[in-house]
Amino acid sequence: MHIVVIGAGLAGVTAAWSLREAGHTVSVVERREAAGLETSFANGGQISVSHPEPWANPGAPLLLLRWLGRRDAPLLFRFPAEAARIRWGLSFLRECFPGRTRRNTRAIANLATYSARKLRELRRTLDLHYDESNRGILHLYFTPGELRHGRQQQRLLQRHGIGARMLDIDECIAIEPSLAQLRGRLRGAMLGVEDESGDAYVFTQALAQRAAAAGVQFHFGCKAERLVVSGKRIGAVDIIDAGGRTGAVSGDAFVITAGSYSGALVAPLGEKLPIYPVKGYSATLNLRRPERVPQTSITDESRRIVCSRLGNQLRVAGTAELNGFDLSLDPLRCQALLDWTEEMFPGACDLSNPHFWAGLRPTTPSNLPLVGRSRISNLFYNTGHGTLGWTLACGTAQALADIVNGRPPEPEFPFLRNGN
Ligand SMILES: Cc1cc2nc3c(=O)[nH]c(=O)nc-3n(C[C@H](O)[C@H](O)[C@H](O)COP(=O)(O)OP(=O)(O)OC[C@H]3O[C@@H](n4cnc5c(N)ncnc54)[C@H](O)[C@@H]3O)c2cc1C
């Protein structure tokens, strides 16, 4: 089959690769001039198998209330809100019921474990390098309440077969000496032993190059304008390039991997995707004192900030803002990332020349990505990866290729069948 993939971020490039491996002819339509330039560009870098619990959990409503109106809140719901945001917010609240959270956590745990294995296989087979590290992720706890929650998380991970170890402060500092100056404040930590980190953009670019060499045709600088229906199927996608020239790419099947913009592409077909763009920030910093910068990726559970060492830089990322498709940088939120870095690792990074960035996580209320067949038989989705698009990319791509080829995907997960 000739399959047209729309969008060349993590989801699109991994899907293109897996579909090509599964024996298809693949074309990719991407409006930007290269792969990985939108949400996959400067994320937190974490392959976070040890964080399957979605944002929508029983503790979330109370936290959201506490954060309401705080401009520096880790999760900020800006007002006034348009209808789509209110609808999404109500669905989010429904996903906070314990039964829903348990179901969603189990699904993400299955998919994340599978995806991390697929990433390792791909890295080995293709000899890919992207400042990867397999030292795990250290989750830091600064209050007795957080530590209690951490212990519960570790038991939950064990139930899902995910390796995680509680660490006392000495053990934590032995693993990551750059945390020594936090000795007086830290209450404990958990090490997600199966976790990894690495530069998602470098990975996306490297895989896109391999895919192109293997015959995948990339149409960069071409925006998908409209999916053209022919009978009960999609026959082509109308495109327009930067110079305003129009054209069409036809195919036997189409895969939507357009991140936060996926919904707009399929809305004219009557398809409603529950995806909202949740904005996050990152700062990429050069190192001043490399020995003071952690080698292990870190999650600060208190402040909801993560950091990953990417070669000779530190990537610090966090915050979630529901404010439509706005990508402007709020100076307060940028400064918060620098303040956190200096407080955690004093003097370690050059704060005079930070590279700030914001991206829109394509987020479903449950944080479960939409992967599988839509109501239209030759239209597929691989989108809505939310907070875990790097973690889940290789697994969802393989699962999608299996679904397209009529094989049941390996992990137990609610994949879409005819849109449901
Ligand atoms: C601050 C931050 C930190 C994060 N940290 C982590 C982390 O540590 N670990 C983790 O697992 N995940 C993390 N994420 C989430 C992860 O980055 C995303 O889930 C992932 O990048 C989404 O990939 P995507 O391919 O779906 O979307 P994108 O990367 O946005 O790709 C979509 C592509 O579609 C293209 N496109 C859109 N519309 C059209 C159109 N009409 N025609 C043609 N092309 C189109 C876009 O140009 C874009 O290239 C983080 C996200 C943010 C914002």
The ligand as a Gaussian input file, in Angstrom:
#p B3LYP/6-31G(d) Opt

LIG

0 1
 C        7.917000      21.311000      27.612000
 C        7.669000      19.903000      27.158000
 C        8.374000      18.864000      27.753000
 C        8.126000      17.541000      27.363000
 N        8.876000      16.548000      27.915000
 C        8.666000      15.254000      27.537000
 C        9.469000      14.219000      28.079000
 O       10.404000      14.460000      28.847000
 N        9.190000      12.934000      27.721000
 C        8.152000      12.642000      26.865000
 O        7.919000      11.474000      26.617000
 N        7.423000      13.619000      26.276000
 C        7.649000      14.917000      26.600000
 N        6.910000      15.925000      26.035000
 C        5.832000      15.557000      25.076000
 C        6.351000      15.291000      23.669000
 O        7.333000      16.237000      23.313000
 C        5.168000      15.338000      22.685000
 O        4.165000      14.444000      23.106000
 C        5.607000      14.957000      21.271000
 O        6.645000      15.782000      20.839000
 C        4.452000      15.035000      20.293000
 O        4.934000      14.628000      19.040000
 P        4.029000      14.717000      17.744000
 O        4.797000      14.137000      16.638000
 O        2.670000      14.166000      18.045000
 O        3.793000      16.294000      17.550000
 P        4.790000      17.389000      16.847000
 O        6.185000      17.167000      17.253000
 O        4.176000      18.686000      17.127000
 O        4.661000      17.010000      15.330000
 C        3.504000      17.312000      14.569000
 C        3.987000      17.748000      13.200000
 O        2.866000      17.920000      12.354000
 C        3.114000      19.034000      11.531000
 N        1.818000      19.529000      11.047000
 C        0.796000      20.037000      11.767000
 N       -0.229000      20.375000      10.971000
 C        0.164000      20.079000       9.700000
 C       -0.462000      20.197000       8.442000
 N       -1.692000      20.704000       8.290000
 N        0.223000      19.796000       7.348000
 C        1.491000      19.304000       7.473000
 N        2.121000      19.166000       8.635000
 C        1.461000      19.539000       9.754000
 C        3.833000      20.010000      12.432000
 O        4.545000      20.964000      11.685000
 C        4.720000      19.087000      13.245000
 O        6.002000      18.930000      12.685000
 C        7.137000      17.256000      26.377000
 C        6.458000      18.301000      25.759000
 C        6.709000      19.627000      26.132000
 C        5.971000      20.735000      25.451000

